[in-house]
Amino acid sequence: MPDSFRLSVKAPRGLTHGRRLYAPEVWIERIGAGWHELGDKRAVLLVQLAPSHARDDARLAYFLRVVPNWIRLTAEFRHPSWHCEEVFALLEAHDVAGKTIAVPERWLDQRKPCARSYRFGLPGVSSTGQPGLWE
């Protein structure tokens, strides 16, 4: 593996889909233990919320406060209710990189960086030729 290569880790589905970020302390403890093992190869923890998980600012704010600052986060919001300035401000306050997928074209001019990195995934055709995400 090249020296500059970094690993991103996806948060457990039990935390993001099952618990919907509720009571994250046990999950964060488990993630943190493994996170240290990655050493200087670690990049970000991807927190990908379920498509049915509608906006909940209080729950997101609590989750972001509980995650130690030595774990860099990126968030993927798949429910359109999350795509608003208040959520982006919350992410920015915690230096969280946002990732928005399958956004309607009219939203593209509204996106802005929330942290040191930001990326878009746009609807398209996946590498398998099926409808999917072009990143």
Secondary structure in CASP SS format (residue, H / E / C, confidence):
PFRMAT SS
TARGET T0000
AUTHOR 0000-0000-0000
METHOD secondary structure of the structure
MODEL  1
M C 1.00
P C 1.00
D C 1.00
S C 1.00
F C 1.00
R C 1.00
L E 1.00
S E 1.00
V E 1.00
K E 1.00
A C 1.00
P C 1.00
R H 1.00
G H 1.00
L H 1.00
T H 1.00
H H 1.00
G H 1.00
R C 1.00
R C 1.00
L C 1.00
Y C 1.00
A C 1.00
P C 1.00
E H 1.00
V H 1.00
W H 1.00
I H 1.00
E H 1.00
R H 1.00
I H 1.00
G H 1.00
A H 1.00
G H 1.00
W H 1.00
H H 1.00
E H 1.00
L C 1.00
G H 1.00
D H 1.00
K H 1.00
R E 1.00
A E 1.00
V E 1.00
L E 1.00
L E 1.00
V E 1.00
Q E 1.00
L C 1.00
A C 1.00
P C 1.00
S C 1.00
H C 1.00
A C 1.00
R C 1.00
D C 1.00
D H 1.00
A H 1.00
R H 1.00
L H 1.00
A H 1.00
Y H 1.00
F H 1.00
L H 1.00
R H 1.00
V H 1.00
V C 1.00
P C 1.00
N C 1.00
W C 1.00
I C 1.00
R C 1.00
L E 1.00
T E 1.00
A E 1.00
E E 1.00
F E 1.00
R C 1.00
H C 1.00
P H 1.00
S H 1.00
W H 1.00
H C 1.00
C C 1.00
E H 1.00
E H 1.00
V H 1.00
F H 1.00
A H 1.00
L H 1.00
L H 1.00
E H 1.00
A H 1.00
H C 1.00
D C 1.00
V C 1.00
A E 1.00
G E 1.00
K E 1.00
T E 1.00
I E 1.00
A C 1.00
V C 1.00
P C 1.00
E H 1.00
R H 1.00
W H 1.00
L H 1.00
D H 1.00
Q H 1.00
R C 1.00
K C 1.00
P C 1.00
C C 1.00
A C 1.00
R C 1.00
S C 1.00
Y C 1.00
R E 1.00
F E 1.00
G E 1.00
L E 1.00
P E 1.00
G E 1.00
V E 1.00
S C 1.00
S C 1.00
T C 1.00
G C 1.00
Q C 1.00
P E 1.00
G E 1.00
L E 1.00
W E 1.00
E C 1.00
END
